[in-house]
């Protein structure tokens, strides 16, 4: 068995949610794809995919293996590309999309280092919290903060961010500290319009996994606005640490239900195709992986 080829087949099955779609994308027979996956699972002594009559999805082991496969294949492709035309110096305009708050807090400070390393690349950065259509709108790469990147895109994980439940001391003094997740239902909870769970906040703690339905009088499509509203005493927020860490450190916000946590969310660079990835895109993603792996200063 060609393990590298089997890994490519496995990645295609996961990204296209099925054997037939993967076979079509790879110009293979469905039976050939099935054999490759079976051989890979046998080699690893692990089940990688859940199969039903309607869909195919990765097991927990398969999901972890998928992320490693994507990174290894990207590294292998980069190694091969370095011998050929891809060894050309990155150049041209790189169009990037990123969430507003993350772009300001984390991405902006990194741009100077990238430009110093790759002066021939011009950066065109667009900040928006909505889910853009990368092909339709002409973006080369996008930053997505999500638990599951879209199956139609190639994703490379850059980092994770902790999600904090917090409120201003004045709000908690006036309305009390929630003692259990269910207590949140009686509080003003400030909603983020693009929160994948809608009005349900998932928490993990002493009693395992709990999902709490929340409500409040304020909703916004930007995390900075919600942070400032929480600091002003309007209610409880659930937001990533890159947005609230400073306010928590200086006491403007306090953690709520400290024994409970919202599962962390991955930060991904996504792009539309692994084939013939432009040097400007590859160099930018590699730079982000390197920069975000360093301890925050």
N, C-alpha and C positions, 0 to 999 in steps of 0.2 A: 504493500500500500504506500502510495506517495502521500506522506503525512501533510506536507504543505498544500498539496492540491485538495486533500480532504478537508483541511481547515478552510480553504477558500469556499468549498462547497457548503460547509456548515454555516459559515458567515452569510452566504447567499440565502440559505434556507431561512435563517433567523430574520434577515432583513426584509425578505419578501413573504414571510409568513406561510411558506408552503414549499413542497417538493416540486410541483409542476412549474410554479413561477420561477423558482431557482434554476430548474433545468432549462427553461426557455432563455433566461438571462445568460446562462453559461454555455448555451448551445450544446446541451447534453440531453440524454434521454432521462425521463423520470426514474426509470429503473436503475440507471447508472448513478443518479443522485442518491437513491435509496440505498444502493450497495455501499457507496462511499460513507454515508452516515452510519450504517450498520457496522462497517469495518472500523470506523473511528471510535464508536461506542465500545466495541469489543476490545480495541487496543487500550482504551482508557479505563475499561472495567467500570463504566458509569453511564447512566442514561442521561443524555443531553437534551432530548426533546420530548415534550408531551404531544402525543398525536391523537386527534379526534377526527371524526368524519368531516368536521367543518373547518378546523384550523390546526395549525402547528405552532407551538410556543415553547420557548426554552424552559427547562427545569431550573431550579436555583443553581445547581451545578453548571448547567448549560449556559446560564446568563453570565456567570463569572468567567467561564471558559471563553465565551464569545468576546468579552471585553479584552481578554488577553490575546485572543486570536487577532482581533483588529489591530492591536498595537504591534504584535509581532509581524503581521503581514505588512503593515505600514513601514516598519523598520526594514524589512526585507526588500520591499519595493524601492525604498529610498537608497538602499545599498546598490541595487541593480541600476537604478536611475543615475546614480553618481558616476557610473562608468560610461554612460551614453550622453544623450543630448540634455538630460535633466541636470547635468553638472554645470550648465550655464548659470551665471550669476543671476539671482532673482532680480526682476525689474518690472516696470510697468505700474499701473494703478491697481491697487488691491481694494476692493469694495467689501466692507465689513459691516455686519449688523450685530448689535448687542443690546441687551436690556438697559434702560436708562440709568438706573441706580448703579448697576454693576459696572457699566461703562465709565461712569464718573468716579466711583470709589476704587475700582481695581484696574480697569483696562487703561484709562487715561494715563496714569503714572508709568505704565510700561512702554508707551509708544516711543518715548525718546530713546530708550535703549535699543528698540528694534530699528529705528531710523539710523542710529549711529552704526549699527552692524550692517544694515542693508540700505545704503543711501539711494540706491537706484529704484527703490520701491516707494511709490507715492500712496499714502493711506487716505482712503475716503471712508470715514466712519459715520454710520447713521445709527442713532440711538432710538429705540422704540420698544415698548413692552409687548406690542402685539406680535402674533406669530406671522412673520413675513413669508411670502412665497419667493424662495431664493431664485428659482429659475425665472419666474415672471418678472421679478424686480431687479434681476441682474446682480445678485450678491455672490461674491466668491466664497465667503466663509461667514458663518454666523455663530454667535455664542448663545447657547441655550442652557437655562437653569431648569432642570427637569429630572424626574425619576426615570423617564423612558423617552429617549430621543425618537423622533419619527422614523418609522421603518423605511421610508423612501429616501432617507439621507444616510450618508456615511458619518459616523460620530466617533470622535476621539475624546476620551475623558481627560479633563485637565485637572480637576480638583473636586473637592466636596465642600459644602458650606453647612455649618450648623444652623438650625432654625430655632429661634428663641421666642418664647411666650413671655411677654413683658408689659408693664404698665408704669405710669408715673407714680411716685410715692403719694402725691396728693390724691390721685384717683383711689388708690388702695386704702388710704386713710379714711376717705369718705364712704367707700362702698364695701370695704372689707376685702380680705385676702381669700381667694378660692382655696378650699381645702382638698377638694376632689375634682376630677375633670368635669363631672356632671354639674358642678357649681357654676361653670362658665355660662350655662344657659340663662342664668339670672343676671348676667353682667352685660355691659356694653362692649361688644367685640367688633373691632373695626375691620371691615372686609376689604380684601384685595380682589379686584375684579378678575384678574387672571389666575387666581388660585385654582388649581386643578380639581380640588375637592369641593368647590362651591362653598356652601355654608357649613361644611363638615370639617372639623379639625381633628386629624388623627394623632393620638398620643400613645406613647409607650412608657410603661412604668411598673410599679409594684404588682398591679393586677393584669399585666400583659398589655395587649393592644386594645385601645378604646377609641371610638369615634364619637365626637360630641357635636351635636347640631347647635350652632351659635347664631346670634343675631345682633344687630346694632343699628344705630341711626346714621352711621357714616360708612361709605364705601368709596374707594378710589382705585384708579388704575396705575398708581405710582406709589412705590414703597416709601420714598422720602416724605411724601405728604402724610402718609399714615404714621410714620415715625414722629413727625412734628406734632400731629394731632394727638398722639398718645402722650408725648411730653407735656402738651398743654392740658392733659387730664381728661381727654374725651373718652378713653376706654382702653381695652386690652388689645394688643396686636400680636400677630405671629409673623415674624419677619426674619430674613437671614442675618447672620452675625456681621456680615460686611456692612450692613446698614445700621445696626443697633449697638455694635460693640463699644463704640466711644461713649454713647449715652449710658450704657450699663456701667462702664468703667468710672464715669464721673458722677453717677448717682441720679442722673435725670430720669433714668428708667430703672426698674427693678424686675428681676425674674419672677414670674408667676408659676406656681406649682413646680418648684425646683426638682422634685423627685420624678417628674414626668418630662418627657422630651418628645418633640416632633422629629420623626426620622430625618436625618440629613438628606440634602438634595445634591445631586451631581451637577457639575458645571462642565459642559461639553463644547467642543468646537465641531461644527457640522458643515459638511460640504456635499456637493451633489454627486460626485463620481470619483471613484478611486483610480480610474484609468487615466493615464496621462495627466496626473495632477501637476498643475503649474508650479514652477519653483517658488514663485512669490507666495502661493498658498501654503505649500509644504514648509517653507522657511518660517512663516508666521506662526503656524500651529506648533512647530518644533520649538520655537522661541517661547511661546506661551507655556508649553509643558515644562520647559526649563525654568522659566521665571516664576511660575506659580508653585513649583516644587520647593523653592527656597523659603526659609522661614520669614514670616512677615516682619519688617523692621519697624 
